[in-house]
Amino acid sequence: MASEYYGTLFEPKPGLLRTDRAAWNCVEQCRKVLGLDEAPAPIPVDQWIEHPLGIRFGIADLSPIGEGVLGAAYVIEREILISDSIAHEGRFRFTCAHELAHVLLHRKYATVFHETTELPDEQASRLERQADQFAAAFLMPIVLLERELYAISRDEQLDADYCLTELMMPTVRSEWLWRAVFLPQIMRRFGVSKVAAIIRCRDLRLIDCPTREFMPIRFENLLREPAKALELTRMRVREGRPVIAGRAS
């Protein structure tokens, strides 16, 4: 059962279980070798690539490979190179985990992989999509994500059970919770970009209700854009729940 491998609330959507489990097994392998009681957040992906995974790792000028190349994975040589042009920490960490996926999962398909600045899911190949899904799962394991969701609610003085339910609804309150509270906190606690956090949350569903997705489908693209609804600016927290100022809850 997925719940035995992950947490108590969420599991990957159909078709993603194998990739998610590969990422989780890799995290667990590193944790056990290092003698840790639990995996840390954020996951020290660049350090773990070198040890305990034993893959050569470096930061280099990748412009000779091609314009816009952010990372390169050399499967046979077990080597990962990341572009020295990446300034955003979240983009850097995601690229590291993305290239790690190629080394671990895609040996039979190719011996060299190059990641460019192409946006996820726009004419991306199946292998690139899978590498993105692995990266999100590796950097944000479900068991850690569930733990941090409750911690975020506690730290922000929010009702955790109410918020976790509301986050799955396509409502103004849900959009505000995602934008103002949970996405920023997930980004900070796991050292990831907004796009990476959205990829992870969109790929999860409830264990007890498999038809219920953690992030509403329409929010995947909506949350990447600036907020437009004026009601969002009027949102306040009252008794642990978000309410629109001037409107009965």
C-alpha positions, 0 to 999 in steps of 0.5 A: 500500500502507498500509505506504508511507504509514504504518509497517512494522507496523500499518495501519488496519482495513477501512473506516478507511483513507480517514479515516486517510489524510486525517489522515496527509495533513494531518499531512504537509501541516503538516510540509512547510509548517513545514519539519520533518524529521518530525512531532513528538509530541505534535502541536501541534494547536491551533497547526497549526489556525491555522498552517499550516492557516489556520483561525481558532481560539479558546477561548470560553464555548460554553454559549449554544450548548447544555449540554455543548458542548465544541467547535464547527466552522463549516465555511464560515467555517473557524473552530473554537471550543473550550469554556473549560470543558475542563480536561483537556489530552487532552480539549482536544486531542482536541476540537480534532482532532475539530472539525478533522475536521468542517471538512476532511471534512464540508463537504457534510453540514453547515455547523455542528457541535457536539460535546457530552459524549456518550461515543464510540460511544454512539448517535454518528452516522457523522460523529461516529465518523469525526471521532473516528477522524480525531482519533485518527489525527491525534494519533497517526500510525501511524509515530510510534506505532510509533516510540514503542512501541519507545521505550517498550519500551526505556525500560522495559527490556522486550523490544520484540518480545515485548511487541508480540506479547503486547499482541495477546493476551487474556492477563493479561500483556497486560492488565498491559502495556496498563494499567501501561506502554503506555497511560500512556506513549502518553497522556503522549507524545502528549498524549491521554486514555485513551479516545483512546489506546484508540480509536487502538489498537483501530482498528489491525491487523497489515499482515502478518496482517490478521486480527490486531488490535493491541488484543484486542477484549475489552480495548476496554471492559475497559481503560476500567474499574479493574483487577479481576484480583488477578494484575495486582498480582503482575506483575513484569518479569523478563528484559524480560518480564512474569511473575506473581510466584511462577509460572514464566514 
